[in-house]
């Protein structure tokens, strides 16, 4: 029973690290998209913003998954948690950089295009941006594993 409790505690700690990285990712996404993301998604019900946020959340989850698998936990829980945090934050940084660079290379302002819902459909740029987050997560995940 004590091993189950210890494993549950470790899972909780890694979950808190993952949640922290997701929160940082949310703030980073909020900084590179027009408007306040909470308001745009939950109040305005903008589908493009929701697609973008969902893609980024999945992408961060993929990076955290690989970061936990590659963590330095055999050298102690503290180092495992720290390496997971750093790998996760690196993933958020790379995803944000990719978003900014793609925004510079596309016509108009990518953030505005992503949030430009066409009636009941998100702009295609929202799907592309979400897929870029996922693609970046696979690259970062492979690098840390």
NORJOBEL-V347593 format. One line per field, one symbol per residue. burial: b if it has 16 or more other ideal C-beta (glycine too) atoms within 10 Angstrom, else e. A space follows every 10 residues. Layout:
burial = ???
This chain:
burial = eeeeeeeeee eeebeebbee bbebbbebbb ebbeeebeeb beeeebbbbb bbbebbbebb bbbbbbbbeb bebeeeeeeb bebbbebbbb bbebbbebbe eebeeeeeeb bebbbbbeee ebbebbbbbb ebbeebbeeb beebe
